[in-house]
Amino acid sequence: MLKVIFSREDILRTRVAPAADPVWELVLSLHLLQGRGRDPLLTEWRRTVARGLRTDSAAERYRLLLALNPPRGYFPDFLTPYASKDGLEAGLEAVRGTPADMLRRDLTLLAEENTLPSSATALARGEPEMLRHLTDSMLRYQSLAVTPYWSRIQAAVEADRARRARAMLDGGAEGLLASLRPSMRWDGEVLDVLDYPDSRELHLDGRGLLLVPSFFCARTPVALLDPSLPPVLVYPVDRLGGLMPEAGSGAGRADAAQREALAALLGRTRAGVLEAADEGCTTGEVARRLRISAAAASQHTTVLRNAGLLVSHRDRNTVLHTLTPLGRAVLDA
C-alpha cells in the first residue's frame, strides 16, 4: 500500500491536471502494450500498434524505449517529468535535459531487475546524442500509438475531470480526495492507494499533490519513486469504450455508424442537452433545465452518446454526462 501523507496545507494545494498528459499516456501505454493483460477495450489498439512497430522501417529505434518501460515493476522517473503537464514538447525537452546523476540512478535501479541494451550505458552517462535518440523514438511511438486515438483519450479524461470538479464543488478538496474510491481511500489525513505493488509512504510536506487522470493507467494508480520530485499521482479513468483511430482505413465503419447517429440530432431539445452538458450535468439536471421528463432526458442523452458527442459515467444513483471534443465542436459551431 502507498500512503500519501497530507498536511492541511497539502489538502488546499491538491489539484487535478488540466488535461490528459501526453507523456504519461505514452509511457503507460508502453506498459500495457507489453503486458499480459487482455482488456477487451484495448485488444484492437494493441494489435494495431504491435503491427505498426513490426513494420516500421527503423524498428530498432524502439528497442531502448521498450526496455526502459517493462510491463511490470519499476520504470525510470525521468521519463515522466513534471514539465509534461505543459504538453508533449515541454515533456520531451525536460527528458533531454535530465541530469546525468538522475539518469545513472534511475537506470541502475532499473537494471537490478531487467536486462538493458548496450545503448543504456551511453544514456546513463547523459550523452546528448542518446537522449535525442530516446526522445525521437518517444515522439515516433506517440504518433503511432497515442496521437491517432487522442480524441477518445481526451474525452475519457475530461469526463473524469467533470466528476472531480463536481466532487470539489460539493465537498471541497476533501470531497475531491474522497471521490477517488474504490482504488484509493481517504481518511482526512492520509490517502491510501490500495493494492500498490510495494509498501511506502509519500510525505507531501506542504507541496500539495497533482492528480493526473490517465486513460492508459492500469488498475493501480502510479506515483514517482523519488520523494524529492514534485508529488504526482496518476490514476486510471473509465475508458468509455474501445479505441478507434481518428482517421485512416480503420475508421471507416465507425464513421458510417456515427453519420447514422448524427442524423438523429436535429432539434432544439438536443441542442439544449449539449449546452447543459458543457460543464457536466446529470440526467435529472438535464430534465429540470429543459423542463422535460427524466425518460425523455435519458433518451436524448443516449442518442447524443451513441453519436459520440457525450460520454456518460454512472456514480451510485446518478449518471453524469459531459461533452466529448466532437460534442464541444458541434456546440461551438
Secondary structure, 3 states (H helix, E strand, C coil): CEEEECCHHHHHCCEECCCCCHHHHHHHHHHHHHCCCCCHHHHHHHHHHHHHHHHCCCHHHHHHHHHHCCCCCCCCHHHCCHHHHHCHHHHHHHHHCCCHHHHHHHHHHHHCCCCCCCHHHHHHCCCHHHHHHHHHHHHHHHHHHCHHHHHHHHHHHHHHHHHHHHHHHHHHHHHHHHCCCCCEEECCCEEEECCCCCCEEEECCCCCCEEEEECCCCCCCEECCCCCCCCEEEEECCCCCCCCCCCCHHHHHHHHHHHHHHHHHCCHHHHHHHHHHHHCEEHHHHHHHHCCCHHHHHHHHHHHHHCCCEEEEEECCEEEEEECHHHHHHHHC
